[in-house]
Structures are given as structure tokens and as C-alpha cells.
């Protein structure tokens, strides 16, 4: 299973961020699973509420939100 997120850079604020609403980028969901295609016909999905996949998705998003702004350099530092 793969969990996908969107990282962006705001040039006015000079900072990186993680997009918390991925539905514009992943309209079928941000989780990819080959096995899901056999069960549902779709490889991409939004995790069900209170599912193990949702817990992982939430934890991974929080990890990214905590480290992306501080780790990635801005264009002036690169």
C-alpha cells in the first residue's frame, strides 16, 4: 500500500508546507493499493473512518507536517 501527499512551496511566506486536503490532487483518494483493485475495481481510495489505513494515513501526514517546513531549504538556501 502506498500513501501519497502533496508538498508545496509558498514563495510569499518563503516556506514549504504539506497540503492537508488532497482531494483536488487525488480525487479517488490518496492511498494506492494493487490488492484493492481485486476487491473494489479501484486501486486508489480514501481510507474508511476508524480503519487501520486511516490511522496510518493520519500518522504519516502528521510526520510530514512536523518535518517538511524545517528540513527543506528555500530557493535562496539551495
C-alpha positions in Angstrom: 0.0 0.0 0.0 1.2 3.5 -0.8 0.2 6.8 0.8 0.5 9.9 -1.3 0.7 13.5 -0.3 1.3 16.9 -1.8 4.1 19.1 -0.7 4.1 22.7 -1.8 6.2 25.9 -1.5 4.7 29.3 -0.7 7.1 31.9 -2.2 5.3 34.8 -0.4 5.8 33.2 3.0 9.1 31.5 2.0 8.1 28.2 3.4 7.3 24.6 2.5 4.0 23.0 3.5 2.1 19.8 3.3 -1.4 20.1 1.6 -3.8 18.6 4.1 -6.7 18.4 1.7 -5.5 16.1 -1.1 -8.9 15.7 -2.8 -8.1 18.2 -5.5 -4.9 16.2 -6.4 -6.2 12.7 -5.7 -10.0 12.8 -6.4 -10.2 9.0 -5.9 -8.2 9.1 -2.6 -4.6 9.4 -1.7 -4.0 5.7 -0.8 -2.9 3.3 -3.6 -3.2 -0.5 -3.3 -2.9 -3.1 -6.0 -4.9 -5.6 -4.0 -7.8 -3.1 -3.7 -8.4 -3.4 -7.4 -9.3 -7.1 -6.9 -11.8 -6.2 -4.2 -13.3 -3.0 -5.4 -12.2 -2.4 -9.0 -10.2 0.7 -7.9 -6.6 1.0 -6.9 -6.9 4.4 -5.3 -9.2 5.0 -2.3 -9.9 7.2 0.7 -9.4 5.2 3.9 -12.6 4.3 5.8 -13.1 6.2 9.1 -11.6 4.5 12.1 -9.8 1.9 9.9 -6.1 0.9 10.3 -5.4 2.6 6.9 -6.9 5.9 8.2 -4.7 5.7 11.3 -1.6 5.2 9.2 -2.6 8.0 6.8 -3.2 10.4 9.7 0.1 9.5 11.4 2.1 9.9 8.1 0.5 13.2 7.4 1.5 14.5 10.9 5.1 13.3 10.4 5.3 15.2 7.1 3.7 18.3 8.6 6.2 18.3 11.5 9.3 17.9 9.4 8.8 19.4 5.9 8.9 23.1 6.9 12.1 22.7 8.9 14.0 20.3 6.7 13.6 21.5 3.1 15.7 24.6 2.2 14.1 27.5 0.4 15.4 28.6 -3.1 17.8 31.1 -1.5 19.4 28.4 0.6 19.6 25.7 -2.1 
